[in-house]
């Protein structure tokens, strides 16, 4: 995969686009990094997660642009460091939704996650994003703290969301880019207002 055109890159890593043919490699990454699945779902990743993830899209009745999946690979070795997945123009124009910033457990605390977030945000802003949104489960307090440190502001909580056999409370978080404001965002995306059902 290292011969593919880099989408974003850092000194020790490069992010490249995945295709359906990469499902086995993605599955191997999931299998090697079960922590999130155990926190969220109470079990390891199912054996078809790679295939399902690469086919995953938001609900068909939601306005949306392209959904993209990137592998973050270590330069030189090709070792898989992270998965970034996102959808452009979700729910409203210029709103990008970050589905995954899933970093290999061995890289936790290495500084990779904030570097990837910063590089992805810069890419998103260059490509026309004015707001980015994501959801983080309260069952993963380390992730809640991470996203707060990166400046993503909670706009609402969604309770009793199904995660396998578990239910989770999800914090919906938004970050405004450039001169965009959170107030503008909430005027455009009613779903993420605190009072919305």
Short mmCIF file of the C-alpha atoms (twelve columns), coordinates in Angstrom:
data_MODEL
# 
_entry.id   MODEL 
# 
loop_
_atom_site.group_PDB 
_atom_site.id 
_atom_site.type_symbol 
_atom_site.label_atom_id 
_atom_site.label_alt_id 
_atom_site.label_comp_id 
_atom_site.label_asym_id 
_atom_site.label_seq_id 
_atom_site.Cartn_x 
_atom_site.Cartn_y 
_atom_site.Cartn_z 
_atom_site.pdbx_PDB_model_num 
ATOM 1   C CA . UNK A 1   0.000   0.000   0.000  1 
ATOM 2   C CA . UNK A 2   2.942   2.383   0.472  1 
ATOM 3   C CA . UNK A 3   3.086   3.122   -3.259 1 
ATOM 4   C CA . UNK A 4   -0.336  4.805   -3.143 1 
ATOM 5   C CA . UNK A 5   -0.652  8.583   -3.240 1 
ATOM 6   C CA . UNK A 6   -0.390  9.974   0.309  1 
ATOM 7   C CA . UNK A 7   -3.488  11.795  1.518  1 
ATOM 8   C CA . UNK A 8   -1.792  13.269  4.580  1 
ATOM 9   C CA . UNK A 9   1.653   12.519  5.951  1 
ATOM 10  C CA . UNK A 10  4.006   13.103  8.834  1 
ATOM 11  C CA . UNK A 11  7.661   12.504  9.470  1 
ATOM 12  C CA . UNK A 12  7.202   8.836   10.373 1 
ATOM 13  C CA . UNK A 13  3.870   7.982   8.797  1 
ATOM 14  C CA . UNK A 14  1.761   8.275   5.662  1 
ATOM 15  C CA . UNK A 15  -2.018  7.904   5.210  1 
ATOM 16  C CA . UNK A 16  -3.269  6.130   2.086  1 
ATOM 17  C CA . UNK A 17  -6.730  5.331   0.748  1 
ATOM 18  C CA . UNK A 18  -8.189  1.879   1.321  1 
ATOM 19  C CA . UNK A 19  -10.259 -0.097  -1.158 1 
ATOM 20  C CA . UNK A 20  -12.539 -3.133  -0.619 1 
ATOM 21  C CA . UNK A 21  -9.549  -5.335  -1.517 1 
ATOM 22  C CA . UNK A 22  -7.872  -4.148  1.694  1 
ATOM 23  C CA . UNK A 23  -10.485 -5.749  3.946  1 
ATOM 24  C CA . UNK A 24  -8.144  -8.584  5.114  1 
ATOM 25  C CA . UNK A 25  -5.429  -6.085  6.115  1 
ATOM 26  C CA . UNK A 26  -8.000  -3.932  7.894  1 
ATOM 27  C CA . UNK A 27  -9.338  -7.009  9.702  1 
ATOM 28  C CA . UNK A 28  -5.807  -7.855  10.844 1 
ATOM 29  C CA . UNK A 29  -5.469  -4.333  12.251 1 
ATOM 30  C CA . UNK A 30  -8.763  -4.669  14.116 1 
ATOM 31  C CA . UNK A 31  -7.812  -8.108  15.450 1 
ATOM 32  C CA . UNK A 32  -4.465  -6.800  16.712 1 
ATOM 33  C CA . UNK A 33  -6.179  -3.895  18.471 1 
ATOM 34  C CA . UNK A 34  -9.289  -5.156  20.273 1 
ATOM 35  C CA . UNK A 35  -9.338  -2.535  23.061 1 
ATOM 36  C CA . UNK A 36  -12.016 -0.261  21.602 1 
ATOM 37  C CA . UNK A 37  -14.332 -3.136  20.698 1 
ATOM 38  C CA . UNK A 38  -13.987 -4.571  24.194 1 
ATOM 39  C CA . UNK A 39  -14.776 -1.161  25.752 1 
ATOM 40  C CA . UNK A 40  -17.698 -0.357  23.462 1 
ATOM 41  C CA . UNK A 41  -19.196 -3.749  22.659 1 
ATOM 42  C CA . UNK A 42  -17.851 -5.995  25.393 1 
ATOM 43  C CA . UNK A 43  -16.265 -8.403  22.907 1 
ATOM 44  C CA . UNK A 44  -13.463 -8.631  20.306 1 
ATOM 45  C CA . UNK A 45  -14.084 -7.424  16.773 1 
ATOM 46  C CA . UNK A 46  -16.197 -9.868  14.719 1 
ATOM 47  C CA . UNK A 47  -14.352 -11.630 11.869 1 
ATOM 48  C CA . UNK A 48  -16.185 -9.640  9.177  1 
ATOM 49  C CA . UNK A 49  -15.471 -6.187  10.668 1 
ATOM 50  C CA . UNK A 50  -12.987 -5.242  7.941  1 
ATOM 51  C CA . UNK A 51  -15.434 -5.997  5.147  1 
ATOM 52  C CA . UNK A 52  -18.321 -4.322  6.954  1 
ATOM 53  C CA . UNK A 53  -16.338 -1.202  7.791  1 
ATOM 54  C CA . UNK A 54  -15.218 -0.580  4.221  1 
ATOM 55  C CA . UNK A 55  -18.856 -0.848  3.082  1 
ATOM 56  C CA . UNK A 56  -20.216 1.274   5.960  1 
ATOM 57  C CA . UNK A 57  -22.097 4.465   5.083  1 
ATOM 58  C CA . UNK A 58  -24.344 6.818   7.073  1 
ATOM 59  C CA . UNK A 59  -28.119 6.310   6.785  1 
ATOM 60  C CA . UNK A 60  -29.207 6.694   3.175  1 
ATOM 61  C CA . UNK A 61  -31.728 9.430   3.991  1 
ATOM 62  C CA . UNK A 62  -29.036 11.698  5.477  1 
ATOM 63  C CA . UNK A 63  -27.502 14.295  3.131  1 
ATOM 64  C CA . UNK A 64  -23.912 13.194  2.570  1 
ATOM 65  C CA . UNK A 65  -20.884 13.297  0.356  1 
ATOM 66  C CA . UNK A 66  -18.111 10.741  -0.037 1 
ATOM 67  C CA . UNK A 67  -17.079 8.355   2.739  1 
ATOM 68  C CA . UNK A 68  -13.355 7.650   2.855  1 
ATOM 69  C CA . UNK A 69  -11.140 5.154   4.708  1 
ATOM 70  C CA . UNK A 70  -7.430  5.757   5.183  1 
ATOM 71  C CA . UNK A 71  -4.753  3.477   6.596  1 
ATOM 72  C CA . UNK A 72  -1.970  5.236   8.474  1 
ATOM 73  C CA . UNK A 73  1.240   3.327   7.816  1 
ATOM 74  C CA . UNK A 74  4.720   3.644   9.265  1 
ATOM 75  C CA . UNK A 75  7.257   4.801   6.723  1 
ATOM 76  C CA . UNK A 76  9.788   2.156   5.812  1 
ATOM 77  C CA . UNK A 77  8.084   -0.772  7.550  1 
ATOM 78  C CA . UNK A 78  4.501   -0.409  6.296  1 
ATOM 79  C CA . UNK A 79  3.313   -1.230  9.832  1 
ATOM 80  C CA . UNK A 80  -0.313  -0.223  10.304 1 
ATOM 81  C CA . UNK A 81  -0.529  2.541   12.928 1 
ATOM 82  C CA . UNK A 82  -4.094  3.818   12.672 1 
ATOM 83  C CA . UNK A 83  -7.372  3.948   10.775 1 
ATOM 84  C CA . UNK A 84  -9.038  7.219   9.793  1 
ATOM 85  C CA . UNK A 85  -12.568 7.063   8.366  1 
ATOM 86  C CA . UNK A 86  -14.824 10.018  7.637  1 
ATOM 87  C CA . UNK A 87  -17.764 11.285  5.603  1 
ATOM 88  C CA . UNK A 88  -17.742 14.640  3.835  1 
ATOM 89  C CA . UNK A 89  -20.726 17.019  3.838  1 
ATOM 90  C CA . UNK A 90  -22.741 14.945  6.288  1 
ATOM 91  C CA . UNK A 91  -26.116 16.399  7.321  1 
ATOM 92  C CA . UNK A 92  -25.213 19.790  5.825  1 
ATOM 93  C CA . UNK A 93  -22.668 21.238  3.370  1 
ATOM 94  C CA . UNK A 94  -19.175 21.803  4.816  1 
ATOM 95  C CA . UNK A 95  -19.777 19.444  7.773  1 
ATOM 96  C CA . UNK A 96  -17.341 16.532  7.903  1 
ATOM 97  C CA . UNK A 97  -17.985 13.608  10.244 1 
ATOM 98  C CA . UNK A 98  -15.017 11.737  11.696 1 
ATOM 99  C CA . UNK A 99  -16.151 8.139   12.093 1 
ATOM 100 C CA . UNK A 100 -12.825 6.699   13.210 1 
ATOM 101 C CA . UNK A 101 -9.512  7.874   14.459 1 
ATOM 102 C CA . UNK A 102 -8.527  4.442   15.739 1 
ATOM 103 C CA . UNK A 103 -4.891  4.341   16.801 1 
ATOM 104 C CA . UNK A 104 -3.018  1.093   17.483 1 
ATOM 105 C CA . UNK A 105 -2.905  0.418   21.208 1 
ATOM 106 C CA . UNK A 106 0.902   0.321   21.161 1 
ATOM 107 C CA . UNK A 107 0.847   3.946   19.922 1 
ATOM 108 C CA . UNK A 108 -1.343  5.279   22.729 1 
ATOM 109 C CA . UNK A 109 0.485   8.110   24.487 1 
ATOM 110 C CA . UNK A 110 3.028   8.439   21.662 1 
ATOM 111 C CA . UNK A 111 1.669   11.724  20.320 1 
ATOM 112 C CA . UNK A 112 0.431   10.065  17.143 1 
ATOM 113 C CA . UNK A 113 -3.273  10.682  17.774 1 
ATOM 114 C CA . UNK A 114 -3.062  14.490  18.140 1 
ATOM 115 C CA . UNK A 115 -0.704  14.654  15.155 1 
ATOM 116 C CA . UNK A 116 -3.167  12.699  13.017 1 
ATOM 117 C CA . UNK A 117 -6.081  14.814  14.193 1 
ATOM 118 C CA . UNK A 118 -4.220  18.036  13.332 1 
ATOM 119 C CA . UNK A 119 -3.181  16.762  9.890  1 
ATOM 120 C CA . UNK A 120 -6.686  15.503  9.100  1 
ATOM 121 C CA . UNK A 121 -8.249  18.794  10.230 1 
ATOM 122 C CA . UNK A 122 -5.888  20.744  7.997  1 
ATOM 123 C CA . UNK A 123 -6.821  18.489  5.071  1 
ATOM 124 C CA . UNK A 124 -10.536 18.880  5.815  1 
ATOM 125 C CA . UNK A 125 -10.303 22.662  6.012  1 
ATOM 126 C CA . UNK A 126 -8.349  22.871  2.745  1 
ATOM 127 C CA . UNK A 127 -11.051 20.737  1.106  1 
ATOM 128 C CA . UNK A 128 -13.870 23.030  2.270  1 
ATOM 129 C CA . UNK A 129 -14.906 21.775  5.704  1 
ATOM 130 C CA . UNK A 130 -16.040 24.457  8.137  1 
ATOM 131 C CA . UNK A 131 -17.073 22.114  10.927 1 
ATOM 132 C CA . UNK A 132 -16.076 18.602  11.966 1 
ATOM 133 C CA . UNK A 133 -18.204 16.393  14.180 1 
ATOM 134 C CA . UNK A 134 -17.777 13.053  15.904 1 
ATOM 135 C CA . UNK A 135 -19.301 10.861  18.586 1 
ATOM 136 C CA . UNK A 136 -17.389 9.463   21.546 1 
ATOM 137 C CA . UNK A 137 -18.776 6.970   24.044 1 
ATOM 138 C CA . UNK A 138 -18.694 7.780   27.745 1 
ATOM 139 C CA . UNK A 139 -17.553 4.200   28.301 1 
ATOM 140 C CA . UNK A 140 -14.170 5.330   26.931 1 
ATOM 141 C CA . UNK A 141 -13.168 8.136   29.345 1 
ATOM 142 C CA . UNK A 142 -9.664  8.395   27.920 1 
ATOM 143 C CA . UNK A 143 -11.128 9.211   24.496 1 
ATOM 144 C CA . UNK A 144 -13.603 11.693  26.016 1 
ATOM 145 C CA . UNK A 145 -10.673 13.539  27.608 1 
ATOM 146 C CA . UNK A 146 -8.629  13.379  24.404 1 
ATOM 147 C CA . UNK A 147 -11.308 14.954  22.218 1 
ATOM 148 C CA . UNK A 148 -11.961 17.656  24.801 1 
ATOM 149 C CA . UNK A 149 -8.234  18.526  24.749 1 
ATOM 150 C CA . UNK A 150 -8.342  18.779  20.962 1 
ATOM 151 C CA . UNK A 151 -11.060 21.433  21.205 1 
ATOM 152 C CA . UNK A 152 -14.116 19.424  20.150 1 
ATOM 153 C CA . UNK A 153 -17.103 20.876  22.041 1 
ATOM 154 C CA . UNK A 154 -19.951 18.692  23.262 1 
ATOM 155 C CA . UNK A 155 -23.255 19.785  21.748 1 
ATOM 156 C CA . UNK A 156 -25.475 17.013  23.093 1 
ATOM 157 C CA . UNK A 157 -25.620 13.575  24.643 1 
ATOM 158 C CA . UNK A 158 -27.358 10.590  23.087 1 
ATOM 159 C CA . UNK A 159 -28.383 8.049   25.708 1 
ATOM 160 C CA . UNK A 160 -29.061 4.327   25.402 1 
ATOM 161 C CA . UNK A 161 -27.383 3.938   22.028 1 
ATOM 162 C CA . UNK A 162 -27.032 0.252   21.037 1 
ATOM 163 C CA . UNK A 163 -23.498 -1.139  20.825 1 
ATOM 164 C CA . UNK A 164 -23.823 -4.867  20.299 1 
ATOM 165 C CA . UNK A 165 -25.404 -6.231  23.465 1 
ATOM 166 C CA . UNK A 166 -24.505 -3.053  25.387 1 
ATOM 167 C CA . UNK A 167 -25.941 0.438   25.421 1 
ATOM 168 C CA . UNK A 168 -23.752 3.523   25.596 1 
ATOM 169 C CA . UNK A 169 -24.093 7.238   26.173 1 
ATOM 170 C CA . UNK A 170 -22.551 9.066   23.205 1 
ATOM 171 C CA . UNK A 171 -21.145 12.567  23.431 1 
ATOM 172 C CA . UNK A 172 -21.691 14.392  20.122 1 
ATOM 173 C CA . UNK A 173 -18.810 16.840  19.663 1 
ATOM 174 C CA . UNK A 174 -18.142 19.545  17.094 1 
ATOM 175 C CA . UNK A 175 -15.136 21.676  16.204 1 
ATOM 176 C CA . UNK A 176 -15.525 24.857  14.163 1 
ATOM 177 C CA . UNK A 177 -12.743 25.625  11.697 1 
ATOM 178 C CA . UNK A 178 -11.441 29.006  10.571 1 
ATOM 179 C CA . UNK A 179 -14.006 31.753  11.150 1 
ATOM 180 C CA . UNK A 180 -16.951 29.330  11.438 1 
ATOM 181 C CA . UNK A 181 -18.874 29.303  14.720 1 
ATOM 182 C CA . UNK A 182 -20.656 26.675  16.764 1 
ATOM 183 C CA . UNK A 183 -23.810 28.794  16.649 1 
ATOM 184 C CA . UNK A 184 -23.809 28.638  12.841 1 
ATOM 185 C CA . UNK A 185 -23.367 24.893  13.013 1 
ATOM 186 C CA . UNK A 186 -26.307 24.351  15.344 1 
ATOM 187 C CA . UNK A 187 -28.482 26.542  13.139 1 
ATOM 188 C CA . UNK A 188 -27.689 24.200  10.228 1 
ATOM 189 C CA . UNK A 189 -27.707 20.812  11.988 1 
ATOM 190 C CA . UNK A 190 -30.800 20.548  14.156 1 
ATOM 191 C CA . UNK A 191 -29.997 16.934  15.040 1 
ATOM 192 C CA . UNK A 192 -27.038 18.020  17.165 1 
ATOM 193 C CA . UNK A 193 -28.817 20.713  19.191 1 
ATOM 194 C CA . UNK A 194 -29.051 19.899  22.910 1 
ATOM 195 C CA . UNK A 195 -32.856 19.986  22.872 1 
ATOM 196 C CA . UNK A 196 -33.284 17.739  19.818 1 
ATOM 197 C CA . UNK A 197 -34.967 14.358  20.363 1 
# 
